[in-house]
Amino acid sequence: MRLYLQQFLSVYILVLPALLPQGVPATVIINDSSELPLQSYDYIVVGGGTTGLAVANRLAVEYSVLVVERGPDLVDNEDINNPFTTYGTPSPCRFSMEGAPQIGSNGVKPMRLTYGSCLGGGSSINGLMGARPTFAGMNAVEALGNPGWGWNNFLPYMQKSETFTPPDPIQITEGADYIASVHGFSGPVGVSFAQPLVAPKMQGAAKSTVKSVFDDAVTLTPDMGDGFSGGHVASLYHHIHFNQTLQSDRRSSSAWSYLYPELQQRVGLAVLTGHRVNSLVTLKSASGNVTAVGVRVQPTSGGQIFTLDVSKEVVVTAGALYSPAILQRSGIGNSTYLKGLGITPVLDLPGVGANFQDQPYLVNVSFPLAPSNNITSITGGADTLVGVVVAHLTARNALGSEGLEQLRYFDVTMTDDDCSEGATEMNSLIRNISADKALSVGGVVQSQTLITQARLTADAYEIDHPIVEFFFNPTLTVLQVWAQSILPLSRGFIRINTTDPSEDPIADAQYLTQDVDVQIMVAAARVVSKIASSPPFSNLLSPNALADSGVPGVNATDDQVKQWVLSTYTAGIHFVGSNAMMPKDLGGVVSPELLVYGTSNIRIADASVIPLSVFPHTTLGLYGVAEKAAEVIVQRAKDEAHSI
Ligand SMILES: Cc1cc2nc3c(=O)[nH]c(=O)nc-3n(C[C@H](O)[C@H](O)[C@H](O)COP(=O)(O)OP(=O)(O)OC[C@H]3O[C@@H](n4cnc5c(N)ncnc54)[C@H](O)[C@@H]3O)c2cc1C
């Protein structure tokens, strides 16, 4: 058991927090349930990942909180803490599940879905790329029926989570930049450019090439966190902080931001690692309202199941892959389906697990360096990081004005009838986003859901919202240019297919099942080959770099590029939407207050609630979700205390 300076008896946790000397650390982190300070907590947080630890930290300022995390505490693991560890290095936090097979160039192909499982969750293994959602994207989330979630309301929560370190004069000379007014300067999460700046020579070449390839329609932006619209390219900051003691950059995982630092110690907080929440214990009132009164917990390695009680709320933060499975095992989901598995339905909520989405990703696109350009001449010998330059292209940039005209068909006012009858004025591209496909796989609950989402996405396109992202990574022998679709319209599902809680659910993102998503990825692949063939970026590469990389050349036909896309693409691992925050009649699962419909105290506060894939990278936005969730939860507790 690891404690911070002092462990207090459970009675102190209940009644004496106000008497503790200021600043005395007291968070308890254990992996043995017999050492739990209490058997009943005000709040139980399910999953100690990116969002879970952030929510728990804020709640534990005034209340007793237990976090149950399936994975281990890896506080001393240098592969995790060092942000320059080669991306993808195996670690005891890095796991993957076999997702459902997906469309490939020769029919179907397997799809592994990677996730983090330890304190910090995904933030302990991710690429640390620090992008925020877009203002148009957040406004679309609000327009979907979520008052209070538009960009202007949401930005302060992202700022609250962050301590931004502005670039120093040398970093600025080398290309780093920022807009102070959009940042936070006193939150737990460190966000900064690498010190020293990584690969400045490559950064410069990448930026000018992207700009010139698109005739300067893609501009250089100072800051990726301002809710950007239009096409742009920028140096990227990461979730890292400079550690004065070690004199080196460190990963700012959720654990290193909200849990471990002395400043973040909470007398009321207990964290139980190596234990899985199998399901929630609920009671149903005569009116049908469901209340969680506890959680069923089991050691992840197997063993005795036990119950822990909760008096106020359960906050589910097990991530977009696993949160729906926990609800489903608790009898909350599609009743017909659950009955088929032998689970007694508690609440019929068909949206649980539907609307699952991920951003398809063209990764492993590597261009060999020119022999004269070894890594030292390009980077100055600096370490590597993923995505040091990021370019966002709009539909107009990526598809040209003709393509944009096609995408504008999204704006056609469609009704369910139009869809089922197949409105003749729409071209086939757009008809394919009729919900039939998604509906048939359980990817949306009713057709209007996808149409509403498509319309909001169309509005975003109309203001030249970015639709694809390119990121440039320097490595020892190659420069990588990876591409990701930002606003996919394909929708899949998460569904348990056994009552065994140790089994992974079926996770099926239905990548590229909407034709428009394929078209966008084909455009993205063409941009990658243009960039690799255009100076000054091409000057850094070997003469045969494009051919050696396998990326189709600029003269390849659309069909050749499509086949390459289908064989190459992989999961973007920005899973969202599987417990969507949207109106219940659209198939939503949680209200704008993140409360599960039909329940009095089951809250969800992780990536699964994001209804539209408007976060180019999820982490910094998810901290905003966690901060907002904590505020709503605390406010309710205070309101209830006053009304007693
Ligand atoms: C390899 C990789 C690279 C990425 N790169 C980036 C990037 O560069 N930039 C960026 O912004 N985002 C990136 N992301 C995405 C980002 O990290 C995730 O979207 C984010 O971490 C999700 O946060 P979450 O709180 O929803 O879930 P998580 O952080 O996944 O937390 C969920 C936690 O719940 C635990 N859990 C699950 N089930 C149970 C259960 N039954 N009981 C108890 N605990 C449970 C898990 O072990 C996990 O710790 C990346 C993700 C991955 C996997």
The ligand as an ORCA input file, in Angstrom:
! r2SCAN-3c Opt
* xyz 0 1
  C      -2.581      4.688    -27.923
  C      -3.413      5.929    -27.769
  C      -2.932      7.143    -28.261
  C      -3.679      8.305    -28.098
  N      -3.144      9.513    -28.469
  C      -3.778     10.650    -28.102
  C      -3.152     11.910    -28.273
  O      -2.022     12.007    -28.762
  N      -3.821     13.022    -27.886
  C      -5.060     12.955    -27.336
  O      -5.621     13.997    -26.985
  N      -5.695     11.763    -27.170
  C      -5.065     10.621    -27.512
  N      -5.657      9.414    -27.293
  C      -7.046      9.361    -26.810
  C      -7.197      9.614    -25.328
  O      -6.096      9.140    -24.601
  C      -8.502      8.952    -24.842
  O      -9.562      9.401    -25.639
  C      -8.773      9.263    -23.402
  O      -7.709      8.837    -22.601
  C     -10.083      8.617    -22.951
  O     -10.338      9.022    -21.632
  P     -11.495      8.332    -20.780
  O     -11.449      8.938    -19.440
  O     -12.748      8.379    -21.550
  O     -11.088      6.800    -20.698
  P      -9.718      6.142    -20.207
  O      -8.648      7.139    -20.056
  O      -9.486      5.000    -21.137
  O     -10.062      5.610    -18.754
  C     -10.898      4.524    -18.519
  C     -10.339      3.764    -17.329
  O     -11.342      2.896    -16.837
  C     -10.752      1.660    -16.506
  N     -11.816      0.655    -16.568
  C     -12.431      0.149    -17.663
  N     -13.384     -0.719    -17.295
  C     -13.387     -0.749    -15.944
  C     -14.156     -1.455    -14.981
  N     -15.120     -2.320    -15.347
  N     -13.889     -1.245    -13.671
  C     -12.909     -0.391    -13.274
  N     -12.139      0.293    -14.168
  C     -12.387      0.117    -15.472
  C      -9.652      1.484    -17.506
  O      -8.667      0.590    -17.017
  C      -9.137      2.912    -17.667
  O      -8.083      3.210    -16.785
  C      -4.951      8.233    -27.474
  C      -5.448      7.013    -26.999
  C      -4.686      5.865    -27.124
  C      -5.212      4.565    -26.594
*
